């Protein structure tokens, strides 16, 4: 068995990072909003750093739980989230702002919802 409190703490950090991404991408109406201004580029950089942290933290949760927790929540494509972490980390200059825009507009809300559900499910089992 794994340390549920540690996993809950990591989930709290991830949830906070997702909420920050949500806040930072609130101004974005299209991918050009990230690249047309210095402020937009700074938002893009900040969001990318949070995505890296989220992906790394999810990898840590998989390690701690022997890959048995996240798999119970198949509505999120965990492998893709961890993969975007790797892509941003190793190929940042190849990153298309459209990818980050898509994540912000299409995936952040669902991810936030499921992270909160996982955290609540773990707390109920304690």
N, C-alpha and C positions, 0 to 999 in steps of 0.2 A: 504494500500500500504506500501511497505517496503522501507528502505533507500538503494537506488541503489548504492550510493557512498560507503557505508559501505561494501556492497556485492562485489563491484569492488575491493576495498582494500583487502578484504579477498581472492578474486580470484587471485590478484597479489601475495599475500604471498604464496598461494598454488602453483601457477605457478613457482615461484622462487624455492620452495622446490622440485618440480618435475624436474626442470632443474638441480638442485644439485644432485638428485638421478641419473639422466641420466649421469651426469659427473662421479659420483662415481662408477657406474656400467659399465663404458666403458671398463674397463680392464678385465671384467669377460667373460670367454668363457664357463664355466660350474660352477655348484654349488660348486665344490671342491675349486674353486678359492677363495671362501669366507671363507673356513674352514682350508685350508692347511697352511696359513701363518698368522702371527700376523697382518700384514697390511690388509689382506683380512677380518679377523675377525673385525678389526676396521671399515672397509668400511661397512660390514654387519650391525654392530651396528649403524653406522651413518645413513644408509639407513632406518633401522627400526625406528629410532627416527623421521626421516622425514615422514615416512608412518603414524606414530602415529599422528603427527601434521596435516597431510593432512586429515586423517579421522576425527579428531576432528573439524577441520575447516569446513569440508563438513557438519558435524552435525550442526554446528553453522549456516551455510547458510540455511540448511533446517529449522531450528528454526526461523530465521529472515524472511524467505520467506514463512513461513507456508507450507513448502514442495511443493511449486508450481513452483520453478525454475528448479531444477535439473531434475525433471521428464520430462521436455520438451526436454531433451537430452538423449534419451533412448539407444543410442549407447554405453554408458558407464554404467557399472554395479556399480552404486553408492552404493548400499547396500553392495556389496562385499568389496568395498574400506573402508567403515565405519566398516565393520566386521573385516577386517584385522587389523584395529586399535585396536579393542577390543581384538582380539586374541593376538597380540603382547604385549599389555599392561598387560594382565592377565595371559598369558601362554607363556611367552618369551622362557623359557627353553624347551618348547615342539616344538618350531618353527623349521621347516626344512629349511635349506638354499636353497633347491630346490624351495620352494615356492617363496622366495624373488628373486631368479634367474629368475623364470618364469615371475614374475611381471616386472622385469627389461627388459627382452627380448621381452615380448609379449604385455605389456599393457601401458608402460610409454609414448611411442610416441603418441598413440591414446588419452590418457588422456591429454597430453600437448596440442594437437591440439584442443580438445573440450573445454578445459578451456579457451584457447585464443578466441575461437568462442563465448563462453558465454560472456566473458568480452567485446568483440567487439559488440555483440548484445545489451548488456545493455548500452554501451556508445552511440550507435546509437539512442536509445530510450530516452536519456536525452535531 
